[in-house]
Amino acid sequence: MFLFKNLPILLIVLSGCYGAVDIQKYLKVCDRNALDLNDCMVDAVRKGIKAMVPGIPDLGVPPIDPYIQKDFKVDYKNNQIAAKLSMRNINVQGMNEASVHDARVRADDDKFHLEVDLSTPQVIVSAEYYGEGQFNALKIVAEGTFNTTMTDLVFTWKLDGIPVKNGSDTFIRIKEFYMRPDVGNMYTYFANDNLESKELTDLGTRFANDNWRTLYREFLPYAQANWNKIGVKIANKIFLKVPYDQLFPSSS
């Protein structure tokens, strides 16, 4: 679940980059005052996902399937349970099968809001890890690789921003990115290179797979904070460079 952070990169598709790049090669440009704006945005995101699967060098966008994340860390504590997990070389696959179902846009003079509803049948996450865990007096150290398979994912991207002036142009500063995926099923396998704790790791893996819904809810806030930070950063690399009237042109 942590790796859904890669999904905000698709915001680039919605914003574009004019000048030397023909943005219409990658998405359908939509009039912000058109009656069919929401339908147009659905088509724009669908085209954008297809273009971004192998990456878009013209925009400096890396491939999104697989998407590679350098690292991610979690420090968790709840009553008698404490855990620290560091992940490296994280590989996420599954966005090439994503479906776009709906979009809702409010592109006003004083605020910007976008929601996109998506689903994908499967996302596979693999990475190297190092973890330390403690339950009361019991301590465990493990390291190796893990693989998590999530199926039947349904999620909505939500972006909120405000117009800002820079000279004679108006840009959009994205202030918030929100996403909370619903997952149909999840299965995780941990390979532990620390033989002294292998049996405990196997026991913990069985517990995690039997209780994944509870654990997912516990760790979701950490993932959402990560998605918000990265989503805002990536979106503003484009929204603060391309004028509002070019991102969402108006015919009236």
Stockholm file with secondary structure:
# STOCKHOLM 1.0

chainA/1-252         MFLFKNLPILLIVLSGCYGAVDIQKYLKVCDRNALDLNDCMVDAVRKGIKAMVPGIPDLGVPPIDPYIQKDFKVDYKNNQIAAKLSMRNINVQGMNEASVHDARVRADDDKFHLEVDLSTPQVIVSAEYYGEGQFNALKIVAEGTFNTTMTDLVFTWKLDGIPVKNGSDTFIRIKEFYMRPDVGNMYTYFANDNLESKELTDLGTRFANDNWRTLYREFLPYAQANWNKIGVKIANKIFLKVPYDQLFPSSS
#=GR chainA/1-252 SS CGGGGGGGGGHHHHHCCCSSSCGGGTSCCCCTTCTTHHHHHHHHHHHHHHHHTTCBGGGTBCCSTTEEEEEEEEEEEETTEEEEEEEEEEEEECGGGCEEEEEEEEECSSCEEEEEEEEEEEEEEEEEEEEEEEETTEEEEEEEEEEEEEEEEEEEEEEEEEEEEETTEEEEEEEEEECCCBCSEEEEEEEECCGGGHHHHHHHHHHHHHTHHHHHHHHHHHHHHHHHHHHHHHHHHHHTTSCHHHHSCCCC
#=GC SS_cons         CGGGGGGGGGHHHHHCCCSSSCGGGTSCCCCTTCTTHHHHHHHHHHHHHHHHTTCBGGGTBCCSTTEEEEEEEEEEEETTEEEEEEEEEEEEECGGGCEEEEEEEEECSSCEEEEEEEEEEEEEEEEEEEEEEEETTEEEEEEEEEEEEEEEEEEEEEEEEEEEEETTEEEEEEEEEECCCBCSEEEEEEEECCGGGHHHHHHHHHHHHHTHHHHHHHHHHHHHHHHHHHHHHHHHHHHTTSCHHHHSCCCC
//
